[in-house]
Amino acid sequence: LKIYDNSAPVQILTQDRGLAFLSEMVGVPSLRHFSVPQGLDQGVCELVNYPESISDIYAQGAFYYDGDDITPNSGVIIKEGNSSALGVMGDDNVVRRVRDDIYPLGITPKDAHQTIAIDLMSGGHNGLYPEEFLGALSGRSGSGKTTLAIAIGLSGVSRGIYDRVMVFRPAEPVGKDVGFLPGSIEEKMAPWALAVKDVIRDLDIEDGIKKYDDRGNCAAVSIDEVLSVENVNFVRGRTFTNTFVIVDEAQNLTVTELRTLASRCGMGSAFICTFDPSQIDNAYLRDGRAEGVEEFLEPLIGKPSVFHIQFNTPVRGGISALVD
């Protein structure tokens, strides 16, 4: 590294830690380069006192919005006086009323954001086929992201829309790594499958679910037959058809890993990311911003089958409600 004498101070702007170390050794200050975080839109906005919105959405189930500031597939909280309603913006600027009578596996939504997310994941948005969409649920720990996604997926299996639910979880430890885990791939993934088992227990479906076929016949199936916890590292060459794919704790994945997972989804499959930017355990990702998920979603948000909903209200309760 050669330094030229100049009246202006010389600094190196780099993300290469090795180069930064060498420049500091020879007396050249280094600065680490950070992109400006933009962040994703919450996916839900408020529309207050918009003319005819409340009357039309209750009378006709929809109304036309003549603005251009609401992204397609965003949730809309409509308020007028003491009246309110929930809607979803279509790509034709028509706000359609959200259905509030969907209870996947008996789950009752806790707030407007969960109600909108359930409607979007249940196929009501934009007249799409109910099985094919790409979505994301974000929010702090305990806001119901994973539980809601698994409940929607298994509800779809029960109704014959999907054949199976696959949950991908990055194998990132919290704190110190315990090292190599012996056993088969299923045994190695067992610690990361515990979070999914907690959800199954809370949903009270450990004994299985009822599944309907194309002819309307119903049979009881065990959860192990239709739900699996998978490792992200072994997806190359695979194809998922008629599958509800959930990528849990996606804040620990890079954009390449997420694109690889999404590209595995074929006909009749849905893809859902759940993430919390405040809980990043991957040492190679910056804490406080889910860079991989955001870079993955940003160019896709606004397309007819893509949405992102941020959950702001913790619903886990207990001690967790005391922790910010």
C-alpha positions in Angstrom: 0.0 0.0 0.0 1.7 3.2 -1.1 0.7 6.6 0.4 1.0 9.8 -1.6 1.5 13.0 0.3 -1.5 15.2 -0.1 -2.9 18.1 1.9 -6.3 16.4 2.0 -6.6 13.6 4.6 -6.7 10.1 3.2 -9.2 7.5 4.4 -10.1 4.1 3.0 -13.8 3.2 2.8 -14.2 -0.6 2.7 -16.1 -3.5 4.0 -12.9 -5.7 3.8 -11.7 -6.1 7.3 -8.3 -7.4 6.1 -7.7 -4.3 4.0 -8.9 -2.1 6.9 -6.4 -3.7 9.2 -3.5 -3.2 6.7 -4.4 0.4 6.1 -4.4 1.1 9.9 -1.0 -0.5 10.2 0.5 2.0 7.7 -1.3 4.9 9.2 -4.3 5.3 6.9 -7.6 5.6 8.8 -10.3 3.2 7.6 -14.0 3.5 7.6 -16.5 0.6 7.2 -19.0 1.1 4.4 -22.7 0.7 5.4 -25.6 1.0 3.0 -28.3 3.4 4.1 -31.0 1.2 5.7 -34.4 1.9 4.0 -36.5 -0.8 5.8 -39.7 -2.3 4.5 -43.0 -0.6 4.7 -45.2 -2.0 7.5 -47.7 -3.2 4.9 -50.7 -1.6 6.7 -51.9 2.0 6.5 -54.8 4.1 7.7 -57.4 5.9 5.5 -59.3 8.4 7.5 -62.5 10.1 6.3 -62.1 9.1 2.7 -65.4 9.9 0.9 -67.8 7.0 0.6 -65.2 4.5 1.7 -67.1 3.1 4.7 -70.5 3.1 3.1 -69.2 1.4 -0.1 -67.1 -1.2 1.6 -70.0 -2.3 3.8 -72.6 -2.1 1.0 -70.6 -3.4 -1.9 -67.6 -5.0 -0.3 -65.2 -2.7 -2.0 -64.5 0.9 -3.0 -62.3 2.7 -5.6 -59.3 4.7 -4.2 -58.0 7.3 -6.6 -54.6 7.9 -5.0 -51.3 6.2 -5.9 -49.7 6.1 -2.4 -50.9 2.7 -1.2 -48.9 -0.3 -2.5 -51.0 -3.2 -3.9 -51.6 -6.0 -1.3 -51.2 -3.6 1.6 -53.7 -3.7 4.4 -55.9 -0.6 4.8 -57.6 0.4 8.1 -60.5 2.6 7.1 -61.9 5.1 9.7 -64.8 7.5 9.5 -66.2 8.9 12.7 -67.0 6.0 15.0 -67.0 3.5 12.2 -64.1 1.4 10.9 -63.4 -1.4 8.5 -60.5 -3.4 7.2 -59.5 -3.7 3.5 -56.7 -4.9 1.2 -55.6 -2.7 -1.7 -55.7 -4.4 -5.1 -53.5 -3.7 -8.1 -56.5 -2.0 -9.7 -56.8 0.6 -6.9 -59.9 -1.2 -5.6 -59.9 -1.7 -1.8 -61.6 -5.0 -1.0 -63.1 -5.6 2.4 -61.2 -8.1 4.5 -63.0 -11.2 5.6 -63.2 -11.4 9.4 -64.7 -14.9 9.7 -61.6 -17.0 9.0 -60.3 -18.9 12.1 -57.5 -21.2 11.0 -57.4 -24.2 13.3 -59.5 -22.2 15.8 -57.2 -19.2 16.0 -58.9 -15.9 16.5 -56.9 -12.9 15.2 -55.8 -10.5 18.0 -55.7 -7.3 16.1 -56.2 -5.6 12.7 -52.8 -6.6 11.4 -53.4 -10.3 12.1 -56.8 -10.2 10.6 -55.4 -8.7 7.4 -52.6 -11.3 7.3 -55.0 -14.2 7.7 -57.1 -12.9 4.8 -54.1 -12.5 2.6 -52.7 -15.9 3.3 -56.2 -17.5 2.8 -56.3 -16.5 -0.8 -58.8 -13.7 -0.8 -56.5 -11.0 -2.2 -56.8 -9.9 -5.8 -58.7 -13.0 -6.9 -55.6 -15.0 -6.9 -55.6 -18.8 -6.7 -55.7 -19.4 -3.0 -52.6 -21.6 -2.9 -50.0 -19.5 -4.7 -48.5 -16.4 -3.1 -45.3 -15.1 -1.6 -45.6 -13.3 1.7 -43.7 -12.1 4.8 -44.7 -11.6 8.4 -42.4 -9.5 10.6 -42.5 -8.3 14.1 -41.0 -8.7 17.6 -40.8 -12.0 19.4 -44.2 -13.2 20.6 -46.3 -11.4 18.0 -47.7 -14.6 16.6 -45.8 -14.8 13.3 -44.8 -18.5 13.3 -48.0 -19.7 15.0 -50.2 -17.9 12.4 -48.2 -19.2 9.5 -48.2 -22.8 10.6 -52.0 -22.6 11.4 -52.7 -21.3 7.9 -50.6 -23.9 6.3 -52.1 -26.8 8.2 -55.6 -25.4 7.6 -54.8 -25.5 3.9 -53.7 -29.1 4.2 -56.9 -30.0 6.0 -59.0 -28.4 3.2 -57.0 -30.2 0.5 -55.3 -27.1 -0.9 -51.8 -28.2 0.0 -50.3 -31.7 0.4 -47.8 -30.7 3.2 -46.2 -27.9 5.2 -42.5 -27.5 5.3 -40.8 -25.3 7.9 -37.2 -24.2 7.1 -35.2 -22.9 10.1 -31.6 -21.7 9.9 -29.4 -23.6 12.3 -28.1 -20.5 14.1 -27.5 -20.9 17.8 -28.3 -18.1 20.3 -25.1 -17.3 22.1 -22.3 -19.9 22.2 -22.4 -22.8 19.7 -22.5 -26.3 21.3 -20.5 -27.6 18.3 -21.1 -30.8 16.2 -24.4 -32.6 16.8 -24.3 -36.4 16.2 -27.0 -38.5 14.6 -29.1 -38.3 11.5 -30.2 -35.1 9.8 -33.5 -35.4 11.7 -31.7 -35.8 15.0 -29.4 -32.8 14.2 -32.4 -30.6 13.5 -34.2 -31.7 16.6 -33.2 -28.6 18.7 -34.6 -26.3 16.0 -37.7 -28.4 15.7 -38.7 -27.6 19.3 -40.1 -24.2 18.4 -42.5 -25.9 15.8 -43.5 -28.5 18.4 -44.4 -25.8 20.8 -46.8 -24.3 18.2 -48.3 -27.7 17.6 -48.9 -28.2 21.3 -50.4 -24.7 21.7 -52.7 -25.4 18.7 -53.8 -28.6 20.4 -53.3 -30.8 17.3 -50.7 -33.2 18.5 -53.1 -36.1 17.7 -53.3 -35.0 14.1 -55.7 -33.2 11.8 -58.6 -34.0 9.5 -57.7 -33.9 5.8 -60.2 -33.7 2.9 -59.4 -35.0 -0.6 -60.7 -33.8 -4.0 -63.8 -35.9 -3.6 -64.7 -34.5 -0.2 -63.7 -37.6 1.7 -62.2 -37.0 5.1 -59.5 -38.9 6.9 -57.4 -38.3 10.0 -53.7 -37.9 9.4 -50.9 -37.5 11.9 -48.9 -34.2 12.1 -45.7 -36.0 11.1 -47.3 -37.0 7.8 -47.9 -33.5 6.7 -45.5 -31.3 8.6 -41.7 -31.4 8.5 -38.8 -29.2 9.8 -36.1 -28.9 7.2 -32.5 -27.6 7.0 -31.8 -24.7 4.6 -28.5 -26.3 3.5 -30.0 -29.2 1.5 -32.5 -27.6 -0.9 -30.5 -27.5 -4.1 -32.2 -29.5 -6.9 -35.5 -30.0 -4.9 -38.9 -29.0 -6.1 -41.9 -28.2 -3.8 -45.3 -28.6 -5.5 -48.6 -28.1 -3.6 -46.6 -27.2 -0.6 -46.9 -24.5 2.1 -43.3 -23.4 2.7 -42.5 -21.4 5.8 -39.0 -19.9 6.3 -38.9 -19.2 10.1 -36.4 -16.8 11.7 -35.5 -15.6 8.2 -33.6 -12.6 9.6 -30.6 -15.0 9.9 -30.5 -15.8 6.2 -28.9 -14.0 3.3 -30.7 -12.9 0.2 -29.1 -15.7 -1.8 -30.4 -18.4 0.6 -33.9 -16.9 0.5 -33.9 -16.7 -3.3 -32.7 -20.3 -3.5 -35.6 -21.4 -1.2 -38.2 -19.4 -3.1 -37.0 -20.8 -6.4 -37.8 -24.3 -5.2 -41.6 -23.5 -5.0 -43.5 -24.9 -8.0 -47.1 -25.1 -8.9 -49.7 -24.8 -6.1 -47.1 -23.7 -3.5 -47.1 -20.8 -1.1 -44.0 -19.2 0.4 -44.0 -17.3 3.7 -41.0 -15.7 5.6 -41.3 -14.8 9.3 -38.6 -12.6 10.7 -37.7 -10.3 13.6 -34.9 -7.8 12.7 -34.1 -7.3 16.4 -33.1 -11.0 16.9 -30.2 -11.6 14.5 -27.9 -14.4 15.6 -25.9 -14.8 12.4 -22.5 -13.2 13.1 -22.1 -12.2 9.4 -25.3 -10.1 9.4 -25.7 -6.7 11.0 -27.8 -6.6 14.1 -31.0 -4.6 14.0 -31.8 -4.9 10.3 -32.8 -8.0 8.4 -30.7 -7.2 5.4 -31.2 -10.5 3.5 -35.0 -10.5 3.9 -35.3 -6.9 3.0 -33.1 -7.2 -0.1 -35.1 -10.2 -1.1 -38.5 -8.6 -0.7 -38.0 -5.0 -1.8 -38.0 -5.7 -5.6 -41.0 -8.0 -5.2 -43.4 -5.9 -3.0 -46.2 -4.6 -5.1 -46.5 -7.5 -7.4 -50.0 -9.2 -7.5 -49.1 -12.2 -5.3 -46.6 -10.6 -2.9 -47.2 -8.9 0.5 -45.6 -8.0 3.8 -47.4 -7.4 7.0 -45.7 -6.2 10.2 -47.1 -7.2 13.5 -46.8 -4.6 16.2 -48.6 -6.1 19.1 -47.1 -8.9 21.2 -49.6 -11.6 22.0 -47.5 -14.2 23.8 -48.3 -12.5 27.2 -46.8 -13.3 30.5 -43.2 -12.2 31.2 -42.6 -11.7 27.5 -44.9 -8.7 27.5 -42.4 -7.0 29.9 -39.4 -7.4 27.6 -39.0 -4.8 24.8 
